C-alpha cells in the first residue's frame, strides 16, 4: 500500500465557504493518486471541529488517535505520587 499525505491545507477565513478548500483537497488527492497513492492521509487538530467536519464531508474518517500531554512533571498521574 502506498500512502499519500496532505501536509497542510489552509484557506484564509475571508475566502472560506467558496469551494476553495474542496478544490485544493481534490487537486492534492488527484496529484497523489497520479503518483501511485492507494490511500490519502491527513491530520487536523482534535479541537478544530470545522476542519474535522470538512474532512468528514470529503470521506475522511479517523484511522489513528494520537494523545499527548505537556512534558512537565505530573505527579498526579503517577502511581503512588
MODELLER restraints for C-alpha pairs under 7 A, 6 or more apart:
rsr = mdl.restraints
at = mdl.atoms
rsr.add(forms.Gaussian(group=physical.xy_distance, feature=features.Distance(at['CA:1:A'], at['CA:38:A']), mean=6.04, stdev=0.5))
rsr.add(forms.Gaussian(group=physical.xy_distance, feature=features.Distance(at['CA:2:A'], at['CA:36:A']), mean=6.73, stdev=0.5))
rsr.add(forms.Gaussian(group=physical.xy_distance, feature=features.Distance(at['CA:2:A'], at['CA:37:A']), mean=4.82, stdev=0.5))
rsr.add(forms.Gaussian(group=physical.xy_distance, feature=features.Distance(at['CA:2:A'], at['CA:38:A']), mean=5.25, stdev=0.5))
rsr.add(forms.Gaussian(group=physical.xy_distance, feature=features.Distance(at['CA:2:A'], at['CA:39:A']), mean=6.64, stdev=0.5))
rsr.add(forms.Gaussian(group=physical.xy_distance, feature=features.Distance(at['CA:3:A'], at['CA:37:A']), mean=5.26, stdev=0.5))
rsr.add(forms.Gaussian(group=physical.xy_distance, feature=features.Distance(at['CA:3:A'], at['CA:38:A']), mean=6.01, stdev=0.5))
rsr.add(forms.Gaussian(group=physical.xy_distance, feature=features.Distance(at['CA:3:A'], at['CA:39:A']), mean=5.01, stdev=0.5))
rsr.add(forms.Gaussian(group=physical.xy_distance, feature=features.Distance(at['CA:3:A'], at['CA:40:A']), mean=5.78, stdev=0.5))
rsr.add(forms.Gaussian(group=physical.xy_distance, feature=features.Distance(at['CA:3:A'], at['CA:41:A']), mean=6.84, stdev=0.5))
rsr.add(forms.Gaussian(group=physical.xy_distance, feature=features.Distance(at['CA:4:A'], at['CA:32:A']), mean=5.62, stdev=0.5))
rsr.add(forms.Gaussian(group=physical.xy_distance, feature=features.Distance(at['CA:4:A'], at['CA:37:A']), mean=5.19, stdev=0.5))
rsr.add(forms.Gaussian(group=physical.xy_distance, feature=features.Distance(at['CA:4:A'], at['CA:39:A']), mean=6.14, stdev=0.5))
rsr.add(forms.Gaussian(group=physical.xy_distance, feature=features.Distance(at['CA:4:A'], at['CA:40:A']), mean=4.72, stdev=0.5))
rsr.add(forms.Gaussian(group=physical.xy_distance, feature=features.Distance(at['CA:4:A'], at['CA:41:A']), mean=6.13, stdev=0.5))
rsr.add(forms.Gaussian(group=physical.xy_distance, feature=features.Distance(at['CA:5:A'], at['CA:40:A']), mean=5.67, stdev=0.5))
rsr.add(forms.Gaussian(group=physical.xy_distance, feature=features.Distance(at['CA:5:A'], at['CA:41:A']), mean=4.80, stdev=0.5))
rsr.add(forms.Gaussian(group=physical.xy_distance, feature=features.Distance(at['CA:5:A'], at['CA:42:A']), mean=5.73, stdev=0.5))
rsr.add(forms.Gaussian(group=physical.xy_distance, feature=features.Distance(at['CA:6:A'], at['CA:28:A']), mean=6.95, stdev=0.5))
rsr.add(forms.Gaussian(group=physical.xy_distance, feature=features.Distance(at['CA:6:A'], at['CA:41:A']), mean=6.28, stdev=0.5))
rsr.add(forms.Gaussian(group=physical.xy_distance, feature=features.Distance(at['CA:6:A'], at['CA:42:A']), mean=5.12, stdev=0.5))
rsr.add(forms.Gaussian(group=physical.xy_distance, feature=features.Distance(at['CA:7:A'], at['CA:42:A']), mean=6.44, stdev=0.5))
rsr.add(forms.Gaussian(group=physical.xy_distance, feature=features.Distance(at['CA:11:A'], at['CA:21:A']), mean=6.25, stdev=0.5))
rsr.add(forms.Gaussian(group=physical.xy_distance, feature=features.Distance(at['CA:29:A'], at['CA:40:A']), mean=6.86, stdev=0.5))
rsr.add(forms.Gaussian(group=physical.xy_distance, feature=features.Distance(at['CA:44:A'], at['CA:51:A']), mean=6.83, stdev=0.5))
rsr.add(forms.Gaussian(group=physical.xy_distance, feature=features.Distance(at['CA:44:A'], at['CA:52:A']), mean=6.96, stdev=0.5))
rsr.add(forms.Gaussian(group=physical.xy_distance, feature=features.Distance(at['CA:75:A'], at['CA:81:A']), mean=5.08, stdev=0.5))
